[in-house]
Amino acid sequence: MNTNNEIIEIITSRRQELGLSLSEVARRLNIPKSTLSRYESLQRQFPLELIDSISNVLNIDPRVILGLNTSKKINNNCTYNDITLEILNILNSVDEENQKNILNFAKFEYSQAEQAKQSKEKSASVS
């Protein structure tokens, strides 16, 4: 598990990456800006009870903030890595219609990749 300093470093970096101000994040968390500022300047320990809230605001998996293993095995044959978890987070953040659009796009990209793979295998076997 990450230390308080590591948690704050991840939170601060992500906030800045998204271009969010301290004021905006504090507003979304429903806490005073000065409190968030104290967390980020390491004057106060970041409370673990805010991890879920801040992960939603910053659109980041709470396990990443906490430094927990983000790979999860399901039935011993499927591993959810960081990319898969990010895709799931995105899907969970949009409505059903947009989920269908994302799925259709993924299916299209997958079929394009499969066609390219088959084409490459054909040309390799001919050579």
Buried (B, 14 or more C-beta within 10 A) or exposed (E): EBEEEEBBBBBBEBBEEEEBEBEBBBBBBEBEBEBBBBBBEEEBEBEEEBBEBBBBBBEBBBBBBBEEEBEEEEEEEEEBEEEBBBEEBEBEEEEEEEBEEBEEEEEEEEEEEEEEEEEEEEEEEEE
